[in-house]
């Protein structure tokens, strides 16, 4: 009779290894909750831009000191900040900023309302894409300032001219951004949506737009940039007492009066508003979207 040999079973011996592997995978998927120290946060986030600004101001002051350009052409940083201080004391500084920001915001929101359905139509309807897709790309690459003379002839010197230029600059960028985002949506997502009954408007709302959100957000950022640039071009060229004085009008008035500190002060304000909108509005939204898709580290 053959003797039976008792062999140790291997399955129970692997349970600790499997448990360790599962724990390791869970640890990888668990977001880190450790808070970054305030000192490190200031050093990593605040110090680089502050150092860059300080370097620019130092080089600017040196250029003024050694008169690389005559002082009436290149004023010192103190002269420019003195011009800003004068406008603040006169109570006009915030008025210039608010006029331009309110125009830019209204023009941008209107561009979103127009550009979003237009982008959906171009992305989902092949004949429409073939017909107007190249036109949108051409409009996006066209300088917005080229529309200002035509808009003045069409609408006259009023707000309609300014908003027309803003729309012509921003709508193509928003539409093309959405088209690019939709083109990158995996077909599997759409098939899964149809399987659960998400078709038509429901499919667009619950499947297509969320999946295309990163590309759409990039189009929105570019659309705002085009809105702001178009607005400045329109305000500089379309000047009239009937139009409120925005930053573009401030820049043109300073140029007309050969007020170089005023010119640089207006340029500085335009730059600050553009950077502020990017940091306060688009950057947090973009980080939230990317982090939700696992494309951005939690501590970044």
Secondary structure, DSSP 4 states (H G I P E B T S, - for coil): -PPPPP---SHHHHHHHHHHHHHHHHHHHSPP-PPPPHHHHIIIIIHHHHHHHHHHHHHHHHHHHTTSS-TTTS--HHHHHHHHHHHHHHT-HHHHHHHHHHHHHHHHHHHHHHHHHHHHHHHH-HHHHHHHHHHHHHHHHS-TTHHHHHHHHHH-SSHHHHHHHHHHHHHHHHHHHHHHHHHTS-HHHHHHHHHTT--HHHHIIIIIHHHTHHHHHHHHHHHHHHHHHHHHHHHHHS--TTS---HHHHHHHHHHTT-HHHHHHHHHHHHHHHHHHIIIIIHHHHHHHHHHTT-S-TT-
